[in-house]
Amino acid sequence: MRIAIGDIHGCLTSLETMLDVLQPNKTDLVITLGDYVDRGPNSKGVIDRLLEFRKNHNLVHLMGNHEIQMIRALEAPHHRERFLSALCGGMETLNSYGGSFDDIPDEHWRFIKSAELYHELDNHILVHAGITSDTPVELQDQETYYYQRFHSQKPHISGKTIVCGHTIQGDLPNNQGHAICLDTCAYGGGWLSAIDVDSGTIWQTNEQGENRLLQLDKL
């Protein structure tokens, strides 16, 4: 399997349930699409779990806009006000660590800062937010990877299907044919969504420990 998992946002129960349902083996590829932190209750626990998971599994973790905002808040104090606002949800992140940036372990900062901007497969391009349609994936403005909205995602010149998160779609992923969005608002009472890009099988889990199975062609 080659599985993409959407925006987690500190929802450890949803992530744990997802990994229990998926039961990936060491040859499966798991790609997380960014936004591990903020808004949800346990950003620290999410990163701890992903660090543990990658010891024995093939994990590629991508950069989300919330990781970028967290890095910028650390490096430049004038970014902290936005990060700590209700809009961003950074206060929930710091509270999960103990209340301050000083409480965040170096291993977690290394994880956050080492996230990839995108991951390209034979028929898919996986990215947090999206890519400009007429520009090769490796030549994008970096802010596009983090911030483009799904309604702006047009077919890419590569002909590959874009798989992304970032833009909340409600309870179900959005399949436009040329692009699939997996952000189904795990932190807001919705679902954490994952897809096997080869089979089109979709799994969803939530903070109540529930799960359900869908199929891409039935959306």
C-alpha positions as a Markdown table, in Angstrom:
| # | Residue | x | y | z |
|---|---|---|---|---|
| 1 | Met | 0.0 | 0.0 | 0.0 |
| 2 | Arg | 0.9 | 3.6 | -0.5 |
| 3 | Ile | -1.1 | 5.6 | 1.9 |
| 4 | Ala | -1.6 | 9.4 | 2.4 |
| 5 | Ile | -2.9 | 10.7 | 5.7 |
| 6 | Gly | -4.5 | 14.1 | 5.9 |
| 7 | Asp | -4.2 | 16.9 | 8.5 |
| 8 | Ile | -3.8 | 15.5 | 12.0 |
| 9 | His | -3.8 | 18.7 | 14.0 |
| 10 | Gly | -2.9 | 17.2 | 17.4 |
| 11 | Cys | -5.6 | 14.5 | 17.3 |
| 12 | Leu | -3.7 | 11.6 | 18.8 |
| 13 | Thr | -6.7 | 9.3 | 19.3 |
| 14 | Ser | -7.6 | 9.7 | 15.6 |
| 15 | Leu | -4.0 | 8.9 | 14.5 |
| 16 | Glu | -3.7 | 5.9 | 16.9 |
| 17 | Thr | -7.0 | 4.6 | 15.6 |
| 18 | Met | -6.0 | 5.1 | 12.0 |
| 19 | Leu | -2.7 | 3.2 | 12.5 |
| 20 | Asp | -4.5 | 0.4 | 14.2 |
| 21 | Val | -7.0 | 0.2 | 11.4 |
| 22 | Leu | -4.4 | 0.4 | 8.6 |
| 23 | Gln | -1.9 | -2.1 | 10.2 |
| 24 | Pro | 0.8 | -1.0 | 7.7 |
| 25 | Asn | 3.7 | -3.4 | 7.3 |
| 26 | Lys | 7.4 | -2.5 | 6.7 |
| 27 | Thr | 7.0 | -2.4 | 2.9 |
| 28 | Asp | 4.1 | -0.1 | 2.9 |
| 29 | Leu | 4.7 | 3.6 | 2.3 |
| 30 | Val | 2.9 | 6.0 | 4.6 |
| 31 | Ile | 2.9 | 9.7 | 3.7 |
| 32 | Thr | 1.5 | 12.3 | 6.1 |
| 33 | Leu | 0.5 | 15.5 | 4.5 |
| 34 | Gly | 1.5 | 18.0 | 7.2 |
| 35 | Asp | -0.3 | 20.0 | 10.0 |
| 36 | Tyr | 0.7 | 17.7 | 12.8 |
| 37 | Val | 0.4 | 20.5 | 15.3 |
| 38 | Asp | -2.1 | 23.2 | 16.5 |
| 39 | Arg | -5.8 | 23.3 | 17.4 |
| 40 | Gly | -6.2 | 19.7 | 18.6 |
| 41 | Pro | -5.4 | 18.6 | 22.1 |
| 42 | Asn | -2.1 | 16.6 | 21.8 |
| 43 | Ser | 0.4 | 17.9 | 19.3 |
| 44 | Lys | 3.2 | 16.5 | 21.4 |
| 45 | Gly | 1.6 | 13.1 | 21.4 |
| 46 | Val | 1.1 | 13.1 | 17.7 |
| 47 | Ile | 4.8 | 13.8 | 17.0 |
| 48 | Asp | 5.9 | 11.3 | 19.6 |
| 49 | Arg | 3.8 | 8.7 | 17.8 |
| 50 | Leu | 5.1 | 9.5 | 14.4 |
| 51 | Leu | 8.7 | 9.3 | 15.6 |
| 52 | Glu | 8.0 | 5.9 | 17.1 |
| 53 | Phe | 6.2 | 4.7 | 14.0 |
| 54 | Arg | 9.0 | 5.6 | 11.6 |
| 55 | Lys | 11.5 | 3.5 | 13.6 |
| 56 | Asn | 9.9 | 0.4 | 12.0 |
| 57 | His | 7.9 | 1.7 | 9.1 |
| 58 | Asn | 8.4 | 3.7 | 5.9 |
| 59 | Leu | 7.2 | 7.2 | 6.8 |
| 60 | Val | 7.5 | 10.3 | 4.7 |
| 61 | His | 6.3 | 13.4 | 6.5 |
| 62 | Leu | 5.4 | 16.6 | 4.6 |
| 63 | Met | 5.5 | 20.2 | 5.7 |
| 64 | Gly | 2.3 | 21.9 | 6.5 |
| 65 | Asn | 1.5 | 25.6 | 7.0 |
| 66 | His | 1.2 | 25.1 | 10.7 |
| 67 | Glu | 4.7 | 23.6 | 11.0 |
| 68 | Ile | 6.0 | 26.6 | 9.0 |
| 69 | Gln | 4.2 | 29.0 | 11.3 |
| 70 | Met | 5.6 | 27.2 | 14.3 |
| 71 | Ile | 9.2 | 27.4 | 13.0 |
| 72 | Arg | 8.7 | 31.1 | 12.2 |
| 73 | Ala | 7.3 | 31.8 | 15.6 |
| 74 | Leu | 10.4 | 30.2 | 17.2 |
| 75 | Glu | 12.9 | 32.1 | 14.9 |
| 76 | Ala | 11.2 | 35.5 | 14.8 |
| 77 | Pro | 9.3 | 36.8 | 17.8 |
| 78 | His | 7.0 | 39.1 | 15.7 |
| 79 | His | 5.4 | 35.9 | 14.3 |
| 80 | Arg | 4.5 | 34.6 | 17.7 |
| 81 | Glu | 1.3 | 36.6 | 18.1 |
| 82 | Arg | -0.3 | 35.0 | 15.1 |
| 83 | Phe | 0.9 | 31.5 | 16.0 |
| 84 | Leu | -0.5 | 31.8 | 19.5 |
| 85 | Ser | -3.8 | 33.2 | 18.3 |
| 86 | Ala | -7.1 | 31.2 | 18.2 |
| 87 | Leu | -6.9 | 31.3 | 14.4 |
| 88 | Cys | -3.7 | 29.3 | 14.4 |
| 89 | Gly | -4.1 | 27.3 | 17.6 |
| 90 | Gly | -0.5 | 27.4 | 18.6 |
| 91 | Met | -1.4 | 27.8 | 22.3 |
| 92 | Glu | -2.8 | 24.3 | 22.3 |
| 93 | Thr | 0.5 | 23.1 | 20.9 |
| 94 | Leu | 2.6 | 24.7 | 23.5 |
| 95 | Asn | 0.2 | 23.5 | 26.3 |
| 96 | Ser | 0.7 | 19.9 | 25.1 |
| 97 | Tyr | 4.4 | 20.3 | 25.7 |
| 98 | Gly | 4.2 | 22.2 | 29.0 |
| 99 | Gly | 3.5 | 25.8 | 28.1 |
| 100 | Ser | 6.5 | 27.2 | 26.3 |
| 101 | Phe | 8.8 | 26.8 | 23.3 |
| 102 | Asp | 11.6 | 25.8 | 25.7 |
| 103 | Asp | 9.6 | 22.6 | 26.6 |
| 104 | Ile | 9.7 | 21.3 | 23.0 |
| 105 | Pro | 12.4 | 18.6 | 22.7 |
| 106 | Asp | 15.1 | 19.0 | 20.1 |
| 107 | Glu | 14.0 | 15.7 | 18.5 |
| 108 | His | 10.6 | 17.2 | 17.8 |
| 109 | Trp | 12.1 | 20.4 | 16.2 |
| 110 | Arg | 14.3 | 18.1 | 14.0 |
| 111 | Phe | 11.2 | 16.2 | 12.9 |
| 112 | Ile | 9.3 | 19.5 | 12.1 |
| 113 | Lys | 12.2 | 21.2 | 10.3 |
| 114 | Ser | 13.1 | 18.1 | 8.3 |
| 115 | Ala | 9.6 | 17.7 | 6.7 |
| 116 | Glu | 9.6 | 17.4 | 2.9 |
| 117 | Leu | 7.8 | 20.0 | 0.7 |
| 118 | Tyr | 6.2 | 17.4 | -1.5 |
| 119 | His | 6.5 | 13.7 | -2.5 |
| 120 | Glu | 6.2 | 12.5 | -6.1 |
| 121 | Leu | 5.0 | 9.1 | -7.1 |
| 122 | Asp | 4.5 | 7.6 | -10.6 |
| 123 | Asn | 0.9 | 8.8 | -10.9 |
| 124 | His | 0.5 | 11.2 | -7.9 |
| 125 | Ile | 2.0 | 14.3 | -6.4 |
| 126 | Leu | 1.5 | 14.6 | -2.6 |
| 127 | Val | 1.7 | 18.0 | -1.0 |
| 128 | His | 0.2 | 19.8 | 2.0 |
| 129 | Ala | -1.9 | 22.5 | 0.2 |
| 130 | Gly | -1.4 | 22.3 | -3.6 |
| 131 | Ile | 0.7 | 23.4 | -6.5 |
| 132 | Thr | 0.5 | 25.8 | -9.4 |
| 133 | Ser | -0.8 | 24.0 | -12.4 |
| 134 | Asp | 1.6 | 25.3 | -15.1 |
| 135 | Thr | 4.9 | 25.0 | -13.1 |
| 136 | Pro | 7.0 | 21.9 | -12.5 |
| 137 | Val | 6.5 | 20.6 | -9.0 |
| 138 | Glu | 10.1 | 21.2 | -8.0 |
| 139 | Leu | 10.0 | 24.9 | -9.1 |
| 140 | Gln | 7.0 | 26.1 | -7.1 |
| 141 | Asp | 7.0 | 29.1 | -4.9 |
| 142 | Gln | 7.4 | 27.4 | -1.5 |
| 143 | Glu | 4.4 | 29.3 | 0.0 |
| 144 | Thr | 2.2 | 27.5 | -2.6 |
| 145 | Tyr | 3.0 | 24.1 | -1.1 |
| 146 | Tyr | 1.8 | 25.4 | 2.3 |
| 147 | Tyr | -1.1 | 27.8 | 1.5 |
| 148 | Gln | -2.8 | 27.2 | -1.8 |
| 149 | Arg | -6.5 | 26.5 | -1.5 |
| 150 | Phe | -8.1 | 23.4 | -3.0 |
| 151 | His | -10.6 | 25.4 | -5.1 |
| 152 | Ser | -7.6 | 26.9 | -6.9 |
| 153 | Gln | -6.1 | 23.5 | -7.8 |
| 154 | Lys | -6.2 | 23.0 | -11.6 |
| 155 | Pro | -4.9 | 19.9 | -13.5 |
| 156 | His | -1.1 | 19.9 | -13.3 |
| 157 | Ile | 1.1 | 19.9 | -16.4 |
| 158 | Ser | 2.6 | 16.5 | -15.3 |
| 159 | Gly | -0.8 | 14.8 | -15.7 |
| 160 | Lys | -0.4 | 13.4 | -12.2 |
| 161 | Thr | -3.2 | 13.5 | -9.6 |
| 162 | Ile | -2.6 | 15.9 | -6.7 |
| 163 | Val | -3.3 | 14.6 | -3.2 |
| 164 | Cys | -3.4 | 17.3 | -0.6 |
| 165 | Gly | -5.0 | 18.6 | 2.6 |
| 166 | His | -5.2 | 22.1 | 4.1 |
| 167 | Thr | -8.6 | 23.1 | 2.9 |
| 168 | Ile | -11.4 | 21.6 | 5.0 |
| 169 | Gln | -14.0 | 19.7 | 2.9 |
| 170 | Gly | -16.6 | 18.7 | 5.5 |
| 171 | Asp | -17.0 | 15.0 | 6.5 |
| 172 | Leu | -15.8 | 13.5 | 3.2 |
| 173 | Pro | -12.7 | 13.9 | 1.1 |
| 174 | Asn | -13.2 | 15.8 | -2.2 |
| 175 | Asn | -12.3 | 14.0 | -5.5 |
| 176 | Gln | -12.0 | 16.3 | -8.5 |
| 177 | Gly | -10.4 | 13.6 | -10.6 |
| 178 | His | -7.2 | 15.7 | -11.1 |
| 179 | Ala | -7.0 | 16.4 | -7.4 |
| 180 | Ile | -8.1 | 14.8 | -4.1 |
| 181 | Cys | -8.3 | 16.7 | -0.8 |
| 182 | Leu | -8.2 | 14.8 | 2.5 |
| 183 | Asp | -8.7 | 17.5 | 5.1 |
| 184 | Thr | -11.9 | 16.5 | 6.9 |
| 185 | Cys | -11.4 | 18.5 | 10.1 |
| 186 | Ala | -10.2 | 15.9 | 12.6 |
| 187 | Tyr | -9.8 | 18.6 | 15.3 |
| 188 | Gly | -13.2 | 20.1 | 14.9 |
| 189 | Gly | -15.4 | 17.0 | 15.5 |
| 190 | Gly | -14.8 | 15.7 | 12.0 |
| 191 | Trp | -12.6 | 12.9 | 10.7 |
| 192 | Leu | -9.0 | 12.1 | 10.0 |
| 193 | Ser | -8.9 | 10.7 | 6.4 |
| 194 | Ala | -6.4 | 8.5 | 4.7 |
| 195 | Ile | -6.3 | 7.0 | 1.2 |
| 196 | Asp | -4.4 | 4.2 | -0.5 |
| 197 | Val | -3.6 | 6.0 | -3.7 |
| 198 | Asp | -3.3 | 2.8 | -5.7 |
| 199 | Ser | -6.6 | 1.2 | -4.8 |
| 200 | Gly | -8.7 | 4.3 | -3.9 |
| 201 | Thr | -9.6 | 2.8 | -0.5 |
| 202 | Ile | -10.3 | 5.5 | 2.0 |
| 203 | Trp | -10.3 | 5.1 | 5.8 |
| 204 | Gln | -11.6 | 7.6 | 8.3 |
| 205 | Thr | -11.2 | 7.8 | 12.1 |
| 206 | Asn | -12.1 | 10.3 | 14.8 |
| 207 | Glu | -11.4 | 11.4 | 18.3 |
| 208 | Gln | -14.1 | 9.0 | 19.6 |
| 209 | Gly | -12.1 | 6.1 | 18.3 |
| 210 | Glu | -14.6 | 5.4 | 15.6 |
| 211 | Asn | -13.7 | 4.3 | 12.1 |
| 212 | Arg | -15.3 | 3.8 | 8.7 |
| 213 | Leu | -14.3 | 2.6 | 5.2 |
| 214 | Leu | -15.1 | 4.4 | 1.9 |
| 215 | Gln | -14.1 | 4.1 | -1.7 |
| 216 | Leu | -12.8 | 7.0 | -3.8 |
| 217 | Asp | -15.1 | 6.3 | -6.8 |
| 218 | Lys | -18.2 | 6.4 | -4.6 |
| 219 | Leu | -17.6 | 9.9 | -3.3 |
